[in-house]
Amino acid sequence: MTARALAHTLLRLSPGLTLVVFLAPIVAGLVGTILPAFGFLPALGGDSLSLDPWRRLFETPGFAAALTLTLTTGWSATLVSMLVAIGMAAALHHRPVARRLGAWIAPALAMPHSALAIGMAFLILPSGWLARALSPWLTGWSRPPDFSTVGHESGWPIVLALALKEVPYLMLMTLGALNQIPAAAQLRAARALGYGPSQAWLAVVLPQVLAQIRLPAMAVLAFSLSVVDVAMILGPGNPPTLAVLVVRWLGDPDPRLLFPAAAAATLLLALVIASLAAWRAVEAVAQATLGRWATRGARQPAIGHAADIAAGAGITLLALTAASMLSLALWSVATRWRWSDAWPEGFTSATWMRQADSLAGPAATTLALGLAATLIALALVLACLEREAQGREGKPSRSLALLYLPLLVPQVAFLFGLQILLVRFGIDGSFGAVLWTHLVFAIPYLFLSLADPWRSYDDRYSRSALSLGASRWRVFWRIKLPILLPPVLIAAAVAFAVSAGLYLPTLLAGAGRIATLTTEAVTLSSGADRRVIGTWAMLQAAFPLAAYGAAVAWPALFRRLRRW
Amino acid sequence: MIDRRHLLALSAAAPLLGLNRAARAQSASPWTEILARARGQTVYWNAWAGDEQTNDFITWVGGQTKARHGVAIQHVRLKDTAEAVTKVIAEKAAGRLAGGGVDLIWINGPNFLAMKAQGLLHGPVLPVLPNAGLVDTTNKRSNVVDFTTPVDGMAVPWRLAQLVFVYESARLRPADVPRSAEALLVWARRNPGRLTHPNVANFMGSTFLKQALIDLSPDPDLFQRPATDAGFDTATAPLWNWYDQLRPLLWRQGRQFPENAAAQRQLLNDGEIDITLSFSPTEAAVAAQAGLLPESVRSFTFAKGSIGNTSFVAIPFNAAHKEGALVVADFLLEPATQARAQDIRHLGSINVLDAGKLSPEQSRLFEVLPGHPALPAPAELGAIQLEPHASWMTRIATEWSRRTAR
């Protein structure tokens, strides 16, 4: 077989291969979770089906509260994020700032959830930065007040932290969806009929956008219901959310707790499936309401104010994100920072120097995992997209739901079973096992951010080159890839950021032996020296940010070099 | 063929070698003999490596024993002491009865109990050591009884942990310090929201409750025996009665708890509470120097004393370098080593020696240690109370989560 024939065969097999790479762990993991939930786990003496794990789960003190907490935080985070993102789009779409919005929110998107949560925790504590800055001159507090923020029973800090991350994500998805519909022309028509800009957007554009961003919204809902690191850092401990409960039991020295843990993970899976179904219903009601509202035809200038409030909330969230990161940076260079000083007593690089040795190993692991996952995912996704472009096969949208599967299935539900399988085959705690779980998430994100630019490529460039006698291979490398380089780099940066921020997959597949900046930062967040936490979380956030920066800067640099 | 011949020769020579050794042992003292055989050995010291100061200390010990006795130390860094126990068990199961890979283990609690009960330890080792006579066996009783398990000389004590309360003297006057569980409740009534304890799922959290249990109980010796269903309720009734009154007065009305002692220390540093707790009497001084606590922190214990436990080193039955391990263990007991371990610039852990048994020169080693206002004097620390039997801790933790779950 010639090299070209081999390449062609690989290309033909790529979609199947890609599906196997990221679907096999999910399917195998789910089976490995659901069986022990019904008592079947021969390694631990569970060789017959029983409902005992469920009984133990339901009898756990605080189970009902954990269930309520999971549902309320997951749904609130999703609804709040949706409302703010939609409000921002409605209020800002006609202003010049809308074009720059993408550049503003990219850093917020790149930030790992856990780093943001750690920074936010210090911001909102009763003895945190906000309270320090305002005390005692404004608040009158000579001591930190005794009320709860971080760890509050309602879980509101979880909702806030998730909103910090999900509003930018949904904004970006909304902006992307706008490119798919003739929004500008429709808006002009609506404005001509006397509607204000916000109302015009909500009545005319939103119904189309809602359908377009259904899957991203569902991914946000599924993620918010099952998030572990944010809930561990900011949520209550007694009881925690279901996902945290599962992880806690998994880490317990008593192996019998695996059974109720499996039941809890299965319950979480059921909750997410039910919630996704309910989301369709919510969306249908919203569409019907929007439809009736639009046909009634009332011109309501007040809508503009409501949208402005939502936009204000969105900008506040962005400011909170920036302040959270700044607080981490300050702690990492602080000598001491006592209540109620608004700023640290002094600045020093001592903490960074002392931590340098400890940081180096996990930083190298983070980099190696991120680069490997990004390169493999990039190769697979590019092959799939090329195969699709060359084969002109049916609708690409059918595979979209499959691609979203890793983002819709709660992580803990399949990672639990996957870990048992990895242990069974003796490959838990290996670099390869962790890399594989990272691919499960890197592939979908990379595909989703690259698919649209790739499909909108003007094929006439390639055809001209082919007609001049260039091979397909040469055309791909010399024409198509250079033209599509900017979106390819951005997609690669997204995949890298996803890998760098993964907590639970690294923790479970790594069996605690593979330490990344994210796993270490989350571990430290439970009480270590805040100056030390600051260095870890800062470095953790710096990696994905640097990847984004490089992705944006490289094409420009590349062009300048070529011009020389 | 050659192999078998060599083996035969070796087995024939073995009794001779043994005789030889026995003859020599009669001429020299046993310890000189051990020192001679230890020279050139490398001791694989399996020790939990989660604390940088301890890791540095072990490195320092290795340098000293190498220079003085030609015994090198290889620190096998553990995440959990149970790893070393598992390794020895696996070696025994595989029939490796000599030449084992673990020479010395930093050990106490359930791991020590498991190894001692299963006959996995070499010894008694303590009586062999020249410095054994200096160990405090009367006031520091945890040197002799480890979590209710009699040590019987099967392990060598090297550092002491004792529960202390650390407080912010700028907000709580030293004269008002509550030195009993009852006094703590009275203090909390006057200062609601300024006291808490770590989550009881954490070791330090359950220690807080154990300490209160011992302080409140008329018969603390009871807890040296395993807890029974019937006995538990009666014996812990004073504790829960006290705790039900205390809990609403705690930080966040006792509805939320710091996850561990480090998180609680942070709360003290943030000014959210006035008292935290530690298993290291020097922690207040060490943390103040490191900028983790204000310079105004001080320590206290209850008037009746407080719970303490001892860290030991033990030698597995099949250790390849038993003599080297003995030399290291004896070096750890030397007054100069103990003084360095107590130095807040190094380890900051209390020594295991009996001050009354030290010579004037040896006592001076401790007197010249750098002081710190937050460092409690030995007399202030009070007596060391023994850890209750492990079954009490398990039951207390279960009962606590039942009472506090929503």
Interface residues (C-beta under 8 A of the other chain):
Chain A: P61 G62 A65 L125 P126 S127 R143 P144 D146 F147 S148 G151 E153 P236 G237 N238 P239 T335 R336 R338 W339 S340 G512 S526 G527 A528 D529 R530 R531
Chain B: K79 P192 G193 N199 W251 R252 Q253 R255 Q256 F257 P258 E259 N260 A261 A262 A263 Q264 R265 Q266 L267 N269 D270 G271 E272 A290 G291 L292 P294 S401 R402 T404 A405 R406
